Amino acid sequence: MNASKRIPVTKVVWEELGRLKRAGQTYDELLMEMIEEHKKGLLFREMRAIEERGDFVELE
């Protein structure tokens, strides 16, 4: 089993997390989902920037 850690958050953040969490979903699952979505967003922004700069090589 993984070690647990505490992350202090404000009441506002706690309430927002509670609104985002689906029934039966743990906060750990919610945070992991948010992390993955953030990573995807970073990837797509980087891909867009590369395309705008024309900094790529087409594959044949």
PDBQT receptor file of N, H, CA, C and O in Angstrom, charges set to zero:
ATOM      1  N   MET A   1       0.842  -1.191   0.000  1.00  0.00    +0.000 N 
ATOM      2  CA  MET A   1       0.000   0.000   0.000  1.00  0.00    +0.000 C 
ATOM      3  C   MET A   1       0.878   1.242   0.000  1.00  0.00    +0.000 C 
ATOM      4  O   MET A   1       1.926   1.276   0.645  1.00  0.00    +0.000 OA
ATOM      5  N   ASN A   2       0.442   2.254  -0.725  1.00  0.00    +0.000 N 
ATOM      6  H   ASN A   2      -0.409   2.227  -1.248  1.00  0.00    +0.000 HD
ATOM      7  CA  ASN A   2       1.186   3.504  -0.808  1.00  0.00    +0.000 C 
ATOM      8  C   ASN A   2       1.058   4.309   0.480  1.00  0.00    +0.000 C 
ATOM      9  O   ASN A   2       0.042   4.236   1.172  1.00  0.00    +0.000 OA
ATOM     10  N   ALA A   3       2.087   5.067   0.791  1.00  0.00    +0.000 N 
ATOM     11  H   ALA A   3       2.912   5.126   0.229  1.00  0.00    +0.000 HD
ATOM     12  CA  ALA A   3       2.054   5.943   1.946  1.00  0.00    +0.000 C 
ATOM     13  C   ALA A   3       1.109   7.105   1.675  1.00  0.00    +0.000 C 
ATOM     14  O   ALA A   3       1.016   7.592   0.548  1.00  0.00    +0.000 OA
ATOM     15  N   SER A   4       0.417   7.538   2.702  1.00  0.00    +0.000 N 
ATOM     16  H   SER A   4       0.493   7.143   3.618  1.00  0.00    +0.000 HD
ATOM     17  CA  SER A   4      -0.484   8.682   2.586  1.00  0.00    +0.000 C 
ATOM     18  C   SER A   4       0.233   9.946   2.988  1.00  0.00    +0.000 C 
ATOM     19  O   SER A   4       1.101   9.930   3.861  1.00  0.00    +0.000 OA
ATOM     20  N   LYS A   5      -0.130  11.042   2.353  1.00  0.00    +0.000 N 
ATOM     21  H   LYS A   5      -0.835  11.056   1.645  1.00  0.00    +0.000 HD
ATOM     22  CA  LYS A   5       0.403  12.362   2.669  1.00  0.00    +0.000 C 
ATOM     23  C   LYS A   5      -0.760  13.309   2.835  1.00  0.00    +0.000 C 
ATOM     24  O   LYS A   5      -1.818  13.122   2.234  1.00  0.00    +0.000 OA
ATOM     25  N   ARG A   6      -0.566  14.309   3.637  1.00  0.00    +0.000 N 
ATOM     26  H   ARG A   6       0.294  14.461   4.125  1.00  0.00    +0.000 HD
ATOM     27  CA  ARG A   6      -1.596  15.339   3.813  1.00  0.00    +0.000 C 
ATOM     28  C   ARG A   6      -1.211  16.568   3.009  1.00  0.00    +0.000 C 
ATOM     29  O   ARG A   6      -0.048  16.970   2.971  1.00  0.00    +0.000 OA
ATOM     30  N   ILE A   7      -2.205  17.150   2.371  1.00  0.00    +0.000 N 
ATOM     31  H   ILE A   7      -3.149  16.823   2.401  1.00  0.00    +0.000 HD
ATOM     32  CA  ILE A   7      -1.997  18.362   1.590  1.00  0.00    +0.000 C 
ATOM     33  C   ILE A   7      -2.934  19.431   2.155  1.00  0.00    +0.000 C 
ATOM     34  O   ILE A   7      -4.151  19.336   1.991  1.00  0.00    +0.000 OA
ATOM     35  N   PRO A   8      -2.385  20.430   2.809  1.00  0.00    +0.000 N 
ATOM     36  CA  PRO A   8      -3.260  21.477   3.345  1.00  0.00    +0.000 C 
ATOM     37  C   PRO A   8      -3.857  22.319   2.211  1.00  0.00    +0.000 C 
ATOM     38  O   PRO A   8      -3.143  22.760   1.310  1.00  0.00    +0.000 OA
ATOM     39  N   VAL A   9      -5.155  22.531   2.269  1.00  0.00    +0.000 N 
ATOM     40  H   VAL A   9      -5.735  22.173   3.001  1.00  0.00    +0.000 HD
ATOM     41  CA  VAL A   9      -5.846  23.373   1.294  1.00  0.00    +0.000 C 
ATOM     42  C   VAL A   9      -6.807  24.298   2.036  1.00  0.00    +0.000 C 
ATOM     43  O   VAL A   9      -7.209  24.023   3.167  1.00  0.00    +0.000 OA
ATOM     44  N   THR A  10      -7.162  25.386   1.387  1.00  0.00    +0.000 N 
ATOM     45  H   THR A  10      -6.836  25.610   0.469  1.00  0.00    +0.000 HD
ATOM     46  CA  THR A  10      -8.128  26.297   1.987  1.00  0.00    +0.000 C 
ATOM     47  C   THR A  10      -9.520  25.673   1.920  1.00  0.00    +0.000 C 
ATOM     48  O   THR A  10      -9.743  24.700   1.200  1.00  0.00    +0.000 OA
ATOM     49  N   LYS A  11     -10.431  26.236   2.667  1.00  0.00    +0.000 N 
ATOM     50  H   LYS A  11     -10.249  27.026   3.252  1.00  0.00    +0.000 HD
ATOM     51  CA  LYS A  11     -11.811  25.749   2.669  1.00  0.00    +0.000 C 
ATOM     52  C   LYS A  11     -12.412  25.875   1.271  1.00  0.00    +0.000 C 
ATOM     53  O   LYS A  11     -13.151  24.997   0.825  1.00  0.00    +0.000 OA
ATOM     54  N   VAL A  12     -12.093  26.965   0.586  1.00  0.00    +0.000 N 
ATOM     55  H   VAL A  12     -11.493  27.679   0.948  1.00  0.00    +0.000 HD
ATOM     56  CA  VAL A  12     -12.620  27.190  -0.761  1.00  0.00    +0.000 C 
ATOM     57  C   VAL A  12     -12.165  26.078  -1.709  1.00  0.00    +0.000 C 
ATOM     58  O   VAL A  12     -12.967  25.545  -2.476  1.00  0.00    +0.000 OA
ATOM     59  N   VAL A  13     -10.883  25.733  -1.653  1.00  0.00    +0.000 N 
ATOM     60  H   VAL A  13     -10.232  26.166  -1.030  1.00  0.00    +0.000 HD
ATOM     61  CA  VAL A  13     -10.354  24.675  -2.518  1.00  0.00    +0.000 C 
ATOM     62  C   VAL A  13     -10.996  23.338  -2.165  1.00  0.00    +0.000 C 
ATOM     63  O   VAL A  13     -11.366  22.574  -3.056  1.00  0.00    +0.000 OA
ATOM     64  N   TRP A  14     -11.129  23.054  -0.883  1.00  0.00    +0.000 N 
ATOM     65  H   TRP A  14     -10.829  23.675  -0.159  1.00  0.00    +0.000 HD
ATOM     66  CA  TRP A  14     -11.756  21.799  -0.434  1.00  0.00    +0.000 C 
ATOM     67  C   TRP A  14     -13.183  21.687  -0.972  1.00  0.00    +0.000 C 
ATOM     68  O   TRP A  14     -13.597  20.626  -1.439  1.00  0.00    +0.000 OA
ATOM     69  N   GLU A  15     -13.927  22.789  -0.902  1.00  0.00    +0.000 N 
ATOM     70  H   GLU A  15     -13.590  23.650  -0.523  1.00  0.00    +0.000 HD
ATOM     71  CA  GLU A  15     -15.308  22.786  -1.386  1.00  0.00    +0.000 C 
ATOM     72  C   GLU A  15     -15.359  22.592  -2.897  1.00  0.00    +0.000 C 
ATOM     73  O   GLU A  15     -16.214  21.864  -3.400  1.00  0.00    +0.000 OA
ATOM     74  N   GLU A  16     -14.447  23.241  -3.628  1.00  0.00    +0.000 N 
ATOM     75  H   GLU A  16     -13.752  23.833  -3.219  1.00  0.00    +0.000 HD
ATOM     76  CA  GLU A  16     -14.401  23.077  -5.082  1.00  0.00    +0.000 C 
ATOM     77  C   GLU A  16     -14.063  21.637  -5.452  1.00  0.00    +0.000 C 
ATOM     78  O   GLU A  16     -14.668  21.073  -6.363  1.00  0.00    +0.000 OA
ATOM     79  N   LEU A  17     -13.111  21.046  -4.761  1.00  0.00    +0.000 N 
ATOM     80  H   LEU A  17     -12.619  21.504  -4.021  1.00  0.00    +0.000 HD
ATOM     81  CA  LEU A  17     -12.776  19.639  -5.008  1.00  0.00    +0.000 C 
ATOM     82  C   LEU A  17     -13.983  18.748  -4.754  1.00  0.00    +0.000 C 
ATOM     83  O   LEU A  17     -14.257  17.822  -5.518  1.00  0.00    +0.000 OA
ATOM     84  N   GLY A  18     -14.698  19.034  -3.675  1.00  0.00    +0.000 N 
ATOM     85  H   GLY A  18     -14.476  19.785  -3.054  1.00  0.00    +0.000 HD
ATOM     86  CA  GLY A  18     -15.893  18.259  -3.357  1.00  0.00    +0.000 C 
ATOM     87  C   GLY A  18     -16.949  18.346  -4.444  1.00  0.00    +0.000 C 
ATOM     88  O   GLY A  18     -17.652  17.370  -4.706  1.00  0.00    +0.000 OA
ATOM     89  N   ARG A  19     -17.067  19.507  -5.080  1.00  0.00    +0.000 N 
ATOM     90  H   ARG A  19     -16.496  20.300  -4.867  1.00  0.00    +0.000 HD
ATOM     91  CA  ARG A  19     -18.032  19.668  -6.175  1.00  0.00    +0.000 C 
ATOM     92  C   ARG A  19     -17.593  18.912  -7.429  1.00  0.00    +0.000 C 
ATOM     93  O   ARG A  19     -18.430  18.440  -8.199  1.00  0.00    +0.000 OA
ATOM     94  N   LEU A  20     -16.295  18.799  -7.628  1.00  0.00    +0.000 N 
ATOM     95  H   LEU A  20     -15.615  19.182  -7.003  1.00  0.00    +0.000 HD
ATOM     96  CA  LEU A  20     -15.789  18.098  -8.812  1.00  0.00    +0.000 C 
ATOM     97  C   LEU A  20     -15.815  16.584  -8.670  1.00  0.00    +0.000 C 
ATOM     98  O   LEU A  20     -15.909  15.863  -9.663  1.00  0.00    +0.000 OA
ATOM     99  N   LYS A  21     -15.734  16.106  -7.443  1.00  0.00    +0.000 N 
ATOM    100  H   LYS A  21     -15.658  16.692  -6.636  1.00  0.00    +0.000 HD
ATOM    101  CA  LYS A  21     -15.648  14.670  -7.174  1.00  0.00    +0.000 C 
ATOM    102  C   LYS A  21     -16.978  13.987  -7.493  1.00  0.00    +0.000 C 
ATOM    103  O   LYS A  21     -18.044  14.448  -7.084  1.00  0.00    +0.000 OA
ATOM    104  N   ARG A  22     -16.892  12.887  -8.229  1.00  0.00    +0.000 N 
ATOM    105  H   ARG A  22     -16.027  12.513  -8.561  1.00  0.00    +0.000 HD
ATOM    106  CA  ARG A  22     -18.090  12.106  -8.550  1.00  0.00    +0.000 C 
ATOM    107  C   ARG A  22     -18.422  11.148  -7.395  1.00  0.00    +0.000 C 
ATOM    108  O   ARG A  22     -17.564  10.829  -6.572  1.00  0.00    +0.000 OA
ATOM    109  N   ALA A  23     -19.646  10.711  -7.354  1.00  0.00    +0.000 N 
ATOM    110  H   ALA A  23     -20.343  10.970  -8.022  1.00  0.00    +0.000 HD
ATOM    111  CA  ALA A  23     -20.077   9.763  -6.328  1.00  0.00    +0.000 C 
ATOM    112  C   ALA A  23     -19.207   8.512  -6.397  1.00  0.00    +0.000 C 
ATOM    113  O   ALA A  23     -19.036   7.939  -7.473  1.00  0.00    +0.000 OA
ATOM    114  N   GLY A  24     -18.661   8.084  -5.275  1.00  0.00    +0.000 N 
ATOM    115  H   GLY A  24     -18.799   8.549  -4.401  1.00  0.00    +0.000 HD
ATOM    116  CA  GLY A  24     -17.826   6.889  -5.215  1.00  0.00    +0.000 C 
ATOM    117  C   GLY A  24     -16.372   7.123  -5.578  1.00  0.00    +0.000 C 
ATOM    118  O   GLY A  24     -15.539   6.233  -5.404  1.00  0.00    +0.000 OA
ATOM    119  N   GLN A  25     -16.058   8.301  -6.076  1.00  0.00    +0.000 N 
ATOM    120  H   GLN A  25     -16.734   9.024  -6.217  1.00  0.00    +0.000 HD
ATOM    121  CA  GLN A  25     -14.684   8.618  -6.463  1.00  0.00    +0.000 C 
ATOM    122  C   GLN A  25     -13.914   9.110  -5.240  1.00  0.00    +0.000 C 
ATOM    123  O   GLN A  25     -14.439   9.894  -4.450  1.00  0.00    +0.000 OA
ATOM    124  N   THR A  26     -12.686   8.660  -5.084  1.00  0.00    +0.000 N 
ATOM    125  H   THR A  26     -12.260   8.023  -5.726  1.00  0.00    +0.000 HD
ATOM    126  CA  THR A  26     -11.861   9.136  -3.978  1.00  0.00    +0.000 C 
ATOM    127  C   THR A  26     -11.181  10.446  -4.393  1.00  0.00    +0.000 C 
ATOM    128  O   THR A  26     -11.085  10.767  -5.578  1.00  0.00    +0.000 OA
ATOM    129  N   TYR A  27     -10.718  11.183  -3.397  1.00  0.00    +0.000 N 
ATOM    130  H   TYR A  27     -10.795  10.922  -2.435  1.00  0.00    +0.000 HD
ATOM    131  CA  TYR A  27      -9.977  12.408  -3.701  1.00  0.00    +0.000 C 
ATOM    132  C   TYR A  27      -8.678  12.063  -4.432  1.00  0.00    +0.000 C 
ATOM    133  O   TYR A  27      -8.226  12.826  -5.286  1.00  0.00    +0.000 OA
ATOM    134  N   ASP A  28      -8.083  10.933  -4.106  1.00  0.00    +0.000 N 
ATOM    135  H   ASP A  28      -8.450  10.313  -3.413  1.00  0.00    +0.000 HD
ATOM    136  CA  ASP A  28      -6.876  10.486  -4.792  1.00  0.00    +0.000 C 
ATOM    137  C   ASP A  28      -7.158  10.280  -6.281  1.00  0.00    +0.000 C 
ATOM    138  O   ASP A  28      -6.382  10.713  -7.133  1.00  0.00    +0.000 OA
ATOM    139  N   GLU A  29      -8.263   9.621  -6.584  1.00  0.00    +0.000 N 
ATOM    140  H   GLU A  29      -8.893   9.269  -5.892  1.00  0.00    +0.000 HD
ATOM    141  CA  GLU A  29      -8.643   9.398  -7.978  1.00  0.00    +0.000 C 
ATOM    142  C   GLU A  29      -8.930  10.717  -8.691  1.00  0.00    +0.000 C 
ATOM    143  O   GLU A  29      -8.529  10.912  -9.838  1.00  0.00    +0.000 OA
ATOM    144  N   LEU A  30      -9.625  11.616  -8.005  1.00  0.00    +0.000 N 
ATOM    145  H   LEU A  30      -9.952  11.458  -7.073  1.00  0.00    +0.000 HD
ATOM    146  CA  LEU A  30      -9.930  12.921  -8.584  1.00  0.00    +0.000 C 
ATOM    147  C   LEU A  30      -8.657  13.688  -8.897  1.00  0.00    +0.000 C 
ATOM    148  O   LEU A  30      -8.513  14.240  -9.987  1.00  0.00    +0.000 OA
ATOM    149  N   LEU A  31      -7.743  13.725  -7.955  1.00  0.00    +0.000 N 
ATOM    150  H   LEU A  31      -7.860  13.276  -7.069  1.00  0.00    +0.000 HD
ATOM    151  CA  LEU A  31      -6.495  14.454  -8.172  1.00  0.00    +0.000 C 
ATOM    152  C   LEU A  31      -5.674  13.832  -9.289  1.00  0.00    +0.000 C 
ATOM    153  O   LEU A  31      -5.076  14.559 -10.082  1.00  0.00    +0.000 OA
ATOM    154  N   MET A  32      -5.626  12.510  -9.375  1.00  0.00    +0.000 N 
ATOM    155  H   MET A  32      -6.112  11.919  -8.730  1.00  0.00    +0.000 HD
ATOM    156  CA  MET A  32      -4.891  11.854 -10.454  1.00  0.00    +0.000 C 
ATOM    157  C   MET A  32      -5.528  12.188 -11.806  1.00  0.00    +0.000 C 
ATOM    158  O   MET A  32      -4.821  12.425 -12.785  1.00  0.00    +0.000 OA
ATOM    159  N   GLU A  33      -6.845  12.207 -11.858  1.00  0.00    +0.000 N 
ATOM    160  H   GLU A  33      -7.420  12.014 -11.063  1.00  0.00    +0.000 HD
ATOM    161  CA  GLU A  33      -7.553  12.576 -13.086  1.00  0.00    +0.000 C 
ATOM    162  C   GLU A  33      -7.210  14.022 -13.473  1.00  0.00    +0.000 C 
ATOM    163  O   GLU A  33      -6.971  14.314 -14.645  1.00  0.00    +0.000 OA
ATOM    164  N   MET A  34      -7.186  14.911 -12.496  1.00  0.00    +0.000 N 
ATOM    165  H   MET A  34      -7.380  14.674 -11.544  1.00  0.00    +0.000 HD
ATOM    166  CA  MET A  34      -6.851  16.310 -12.758  1.00  0.00    +0.000 C 
ATOM    167  C   MET A  34      -5.413  16.450 -13.246  1.00  0.00    +0.000 C 
ATOM    168  O   MET A  34      -5.139  17.251 -14.139  1.00  0.00    +0.000 OA
ATOM    169  N   ILE A  35      -4.506  15.690 -12.677  1.00  0.00    +0.000 N 
ATOM    170  H   ILE A  35      -4.729  15.039 -11.951  1.00  0.00    +0.000 HD
ATOM    171  CA  ILE A  35      -3.107  15.715 -13.095  1.00  0.00    +0.000 C 
ATOM    172  C   ILE A  35      -2.979  15.262 -14.545  1.00  0.00    +0.000 C 
ATOM    173  O   ILE A  35      -2.279  15.895 -15.335  1.00  0.00    +0.000 OA
ATOM    174  N   GLU A  36      -3.652  14.169 -14.896  1.00  0.00    +0.000 N 
ATOM    175  H   GLU A  36      -4.220  13.654 -14.254  1.00  0.00    +0.000 HD
ATOM    176  CA  GLU A  36      -3.586  13.655 -16.264  1.00  0.00    +0.000 C 
ATOM    177  C   GLU A  36      -4.164  14.663 -17.257  1.00  0.00    +0.000 C 
ATOM    178  O   GLU A  36      -3.605  14.858 -18.335  1.00  0.00    +0.000 OA
ATOM    179  N   GLU A  37      -5.280  15.304 -16.901  1.00  0.00    +0.000 N 
ATOM    180  H   GLU A  37      -5.735  15.145 -16.025  1.00  0.00    +0.000 HD
ATOM    181  CA  GLU A  37      -5.871  16.316 -17.772  1.00  0.00    +0.000 C 
ATOM    182  C   GLU A  37      -4.929  17.503 -17.938  1.00  0.00    +0.000 C 
ATOM    183  O   GLU A  37      -4.823  18.059 -19.031  1.00  0.00    +0.000 OA
ATOM    184  N   HIS A  38      -4.257  17.891 -16.884  1.00  0.00    +0.000 N 
ATOM    185  H   HIS A  38      -4.343  17.440 -15.996  1.00  0.00    +0.000 HD
ATOM    186  CA  HIS A  38      -3.302  18.990 -16.946  1.00  0.00    +0.000 C 
ATOM    187  C   HIS A  38      -2.144  18.630 -17.872  1.00  0.00    +0.000 C 
ATOM    188  O   HIS A  38      -1.715  19.448 -18.685  1.00  0.00    +0.000 OA
ATOM    189  N   LYS A  39      -1.644  17.410 -17.747  1.00  0.00    +0.000 N 
ATOM    190  H   LYS A  39      -1.992  16.745 -17.086  1.00  0.00    +0.000 HD
ATOM    191  CA  LYS A  39      -0.547  16.956 -18.617  1.00  0.00    +0.000 C 
ATOM    192  C   LYS A  39      -0.969  16.981 -20.083  1.00  0.00    +0.000 C 
ATOM    193  O   LYS A  39      -0.198  17.402 -20.946  1.00  0.00    +0.000 OA
ATOM    194  N   LYS A  40      -2.201  16.527 -20.369  1.00  0.00    +0.000 N 
ATOM    195  H   LYS A  40      -2.827  16.185 -19.669  1.00  0.00    +0.000 HD
ATOM    196  CA  LYS A  40      -2.706  16.540 -21.745  1.00  0.00    +0.000 C 
ATOM    197  C   LYS A  40      -2.772  17.973 -22.260  1.00  0.00    +0.000 C 
ATOM    198  O   LYS A  40      -2.400  18.246 -23.401  1.00  0.00    +0.000 OA
ATOM    199  N   GLY A  41      -3.244  18.882 -21.421  1.00  0.00    +0.000 N 
ATOM    200  H   GLY A  41      -3.546  18.661 -20.494  1.00  0.00    +0.000 HD
ATOM    201  CA  GLY A  41      -3.324  20.285 -21.810  1.00  0.00    +0.000 C 
ATOM    202  C   GLY A  41      -1.960  20.853 -22.145  1.00  0.00    +0.000 C 
ATOM    203  O   GLY A  41      -1.809  21.577 -23.129  1.00  0.00    +0.000 OA
ATOM    204  N   LEU A  42      -0.961  20.527 -21.329  1.00  0.00    +0.000 N 
ATOM    205  H   LEU A  42      -1.084  19.939 -20.529  1.00  0.00    +0.000 HD
ATOM    206  CA  LEU A  42       0.405  20.982 -21.596  1.00  0.00    +0.000 C 
ATOM    207  C   LEU A  42       0.914  20.430 -22.923  1.00  0.00    +0.000 C 
ATOM    208  O   LEU A  42       1.532  21.152 -23.705  1.00  0.00    +0.000 OA
ATOM    209  N   LEU A  43       0.654  19.157 -23.172  1.00  0.00    +0.000 N 
ATOM    210  H   LEU A  43       0.152  18.571 -22.536  1.00  0.00    +0.000 HD
ATOM    211  CA  LEU A  43       1.089  18.527 -24.419  1.00  0.00    +0.000 C 
ATOM    212  C   LEU A  43       0.456  19.204 -25.626  1.00  0.00    +0.000 C 
ATOM    213  O   LEU A  43       1.145  19.513 -26.598  1.00  0.00    +0.000 OA
ATOM    214  N   PHE A  44      -0.858  19.436 -25.569  1.00  0.00    +0.000 N 
ATOM    215  H   PHE A  44      -1.418  19.184 -24.780  1.00  0.00    +0.000 HD
ATOM    216  CA  PHE A  44      -1.542  20.066 -26.692  1.00  0.00    +0.000 C 
ATOM    217  C   PHE A  44      -1.079  21.499 -26.910  1.00  0.00    +0.000 C 
ATOM    218  O   PHE A  44      -0.956  21.937 -28.054  1.00  0.00    +0.000 OA
ATOM    219  N   ARG A  45      -0.821  22.236 -25.837  1.00  0.00    +0.000 N 
ATOM    220  H   ARG A  45      -0.921  21.881 -24.907  1.00  0.00    +0.000 HD
ATOM    221  CA  ARG A  45      -0.307  23.599 -25.984  1.00  0.00    +0.000 C 
ATOM    222  C   ARG A  45       1.076  23.583 -26.633  1.00  0.00    +0.000 C 
ATOM    223  O   ARG A  45       1.380  24.421 -27.483  1.00  0.00    +0.000 OA
ATOM    224  N   GLU A  46       1.902  22.637 -26.234  1.00  0.00    +0.000 N 
ATOM    225  H   GLU A  46       1.656  21.957 -25.543  1.00  0.00    +0.000 HD
ATOM    226  CA  GLU A  46       3.239  22.527 -26.820  1.00  0.00    +0.000 C 
ATOM    227  C   GLU A  46       3.146  22.130 -28.295  1.00  0.00    +0.000 C 
ATOM    228  O   GLU A  46       3.888  22.652 -29.127  1.00  0.00    +0.000 OA
ATOM    229  N   MET A  47       2.242  21.214 -28.615  1.00  0.00    +0.000 N 
ATOM    230  H   MET A  47       1.640  20.790 -27.938  1.00  0.00    +0.000 HD
ATOM    231  CA  MET A  47       2.063  20.800 -30.003  1.00  0.00    +0.000 C 
ATOM    232  C   MET A  47       1.600  21.983 -30.854  1.00  0.00    +0.000 C 
ATOM    233  O   MET A  47       2.072  22.162 -31.976  1.00  0.00    +0.000 OA
ATOM    234  N   ARG A  48       0.680  22.788 -30.326  1.00  0.00    +0.000 N 
ATOM    235  H   ARG A  48       0.296  22.643 -29.414  1.00  0.00    +0.000 HD
ATOM    236  CA  ARG A  48       0.206  23.972 -31.037  1.00  0.00    +0.000 C 
ATOM    237  C   ARG A  48       1.341  24.963 -31.265  1.00  0.00    +0.000 C 
ATOM    238  O   ARG A  48       1.467  25.531 -32.350  1.00  0.00    +0.000 OA
ATOM    239  N   ALA A  49       2.164  25.170 -30.242  1.00  0.00    +0.000 N 
ATOM    240  H   ALA A  49       2.061  24.709 -29.360  1.00  0.00    +0.000 HD
ATOM    241  CA  ALA A  49       3.292  26.100 -30.357  1.00  0.00    +0.000 C 
ATOM    242  C   ALA A  49       4.284  25.615 -31.407  1.00  0.00    +0.000 C 
ATOM    243  O   ALA A  49       4.799  26.414 -32.190  1.00  0.00    +0.000 OA
ATOM    244  N   ILE A  50       4.553  24.321 -31.428  1.00  0.00    +0.000 N 
ATOM    245  H   ILE A  50       4.135  23.673 -30.792  1.00  0.00    +0.000 HD
ATOM    246  CA  ILE A  50       5.464  23.749 -32.427  1.00  0.00    +0.000 C 
ATOM    247  C   ILE A  50       4.893  23.961 -33.830  1.00  0.00    +0.000 C 
ATOM    248  O   ILE A  50       5.617  24.336 -34.753  1.00  0.00    +0.000 OA
ATOM    249  N   GLU A  51       3.598  23.720 -33.979  1.00  0.00    +0.000 N 
ATOM    250  H   GLU A  51       3.010  23.415 -33.230  1.00  0.00    +0.000 HD
ATOM    251  CA  GLU A  51       2.953  23.896 -35.281  1.00  0.00    +0.000 C 
ATOM    252  C   GLU A  51       3.007  25.361 -35.719  1.00  0.00    +0.000 C 
ATOM    253  O   GLU A  51       3.287  25.647 -36.883  1.00  0.00    +0.000 OA
ATOM    254  N   GLU A  52       2.743  26.283 -34.803  1.00  0.00    +0.000 N 
ATOM    255  H   GLU A  52       2.515  26.050 -33.857  1.00  0.00    +0.000 HD
ATOM    256  CA  GLU A  52       2.769  27.714 -35.127  1.00  0.00    +0.000 C 
ATOM    257  C   GLU A  52       4.169  28.172 -35.524  1.00  0.00    +0.000 C 
ATOM    258  O   GLU A  52       4.318  29.021 -36.403  1.00  0.00    +0.000 OA
ATOM    259  N   ARG A  53       5.188  27.620 -34.884  1.00  0.00    +0.000 N 
ATOM    260  H   ARG A  53       5.067  26.931 -34.169  1.00  0.00    +0.000 HD
ATOM    261  CA  ARG A  53       6.569  27.983 -35.211  1.00  0.00    +0.000 C 
ATOM    262  C   ARG A  53       7.039  27.298 -36.492  1.00  0.00    +0.000 C 
ATOM    263  O   ARG A  53       8.052  27.688 -37.073  1.00  0.00    +0.000 OA
ATOM    264  N   GLY A  54       6.295  26.268 -36.935  1.00  0.00    +0.000 N 
ATOM    265  H   GLY A  54       5.473  25.951 -36.463  1.00  0.00    +0.000 HD
ATOM    266  CA  GLY A  54       6.723  25.503 -38.096  1.00  0.00    +0.000 C 
ATOM    267  C   GLY A  54       7.956  24.677 -37.777  1.00  0.00    +0.000 C 
ATOM    268  O   GLY A  54       8.776  24.384 -38.647  1.00  0.00    +0.000 OA
ATOM    269  N   ASP A  55       8.063  24.318 -36.529  1.00  0.00    +0.000 N 
ATOM    270  H   ASP A  55       7.396  24.557 -35.823  1.00  0.00    +0.000 HD
ATOM    271  CA  ASP A  55       9.252  23.641 -36.011  1.00  0.00    +0.000 C 
ATOM    272  C   ASP A  55       9.036  22.129 -35.983  1.00  0.00    +0.000 C 
ATOM    273  O   ASP A  55       9.145  21.497 -34.933  1.00  0.00    +0.000 OA
ATOM    274  N   PHE A  56       8.727  21.552 -37.159  1.00  0.00    +0.000 N 
ATOM    275  H   PHE A  56       8.638  22.066 -38.013  1.00  0.00    +0.000 HD
ATOM    276  CA  PHE A  56       8.485  20.113 -37.220  1.00  0.00    +0.000 C 
ATOM    277  C   PHE A  56       8.910  19.568 -38.574  1.00  0.00    +0.000 C 
ATOM    278  O   PHE A  56       9.135  20.321 -39.522  1.00  0.00    +0.000 OA
ATOM    279  N   VAL A  57       9.014  18.278 -38.647  1.00  0.00    +0.000 N 
ATOM    280  H   VAL A  57       8.832  17.666 -37.877  1.00  0.00    +0.000 HD
ATOM    281  CA  VAL A  57       9.382  17.610 -39.883  1.00  0.00    +0.000 C 
ATOM    282  C   VAL A  57       8.246  16.681 -40.248  1.00  0.00    +0.000 C 
ATOM    283  O   VAL A  57       7.813  15.874 -39.425  1.00  0.00    +0.000 OA
ATOM    284  N   GLU A  58       7.756  16.786 -41.473  1.00  0.00    +0.000 N 
ATOM    285  H   GLU A  58       8.107  17.442 -42.142  1.00  0.00    +0.000 HD
ATOM    286  CA  GLU A  58       6.673  15.919 -41.925  1.00  0.00    +0.000 C 
ATOM    287  C   GLU A  58       7.223  14.527 -42.193  1.00  0.00    +0.000 C 
ATOM    288  O   GLU A  58       8.328  14.368 -42.711  1.00  0.00    +0.000 OA
ATOM    289  N   LEU A  59       6.441  13.531 -41.835  1.00  0.00    +0.000 N 
ATOM    290  H   LEU A  59       5.544  13.660 -41.414  1.00  0.00    +0.000 HD
ATOM    291  CA  LEU A  59       6.793  12.135 -42.115  1.00  0.00    +0.000 C 
ATOM    292  C   LEU A  59       6.101  11.710 -43.401  1.00  0.00    +0.000 C 
ATOM    293  O   LEU A  59       4.956  12.084 -43.657  1.00  0.00    +0.000 OA
ATOM    294  N   GLU A  60       6.795  10.941 -44.190  1.00  0.00    +0.000 N 
ATOM    295  H   GLU A  60       7.725  10.637 -43.982  1.00  0.00    +0.000 HD
ATOM    296  CA  GLU A  60       6.217  10.482 -45.459  1.00  0.00    +0.000 C 
ATOM    297  C   GLU A  60       5.681   9.100 -45.327  1.00  0.00    +0.000 C 
ATOM    298  O   GLU A  60       5.156   8.547 -46.293  1.00  0.00    +0.000 OA
TER     299      GLU A  60
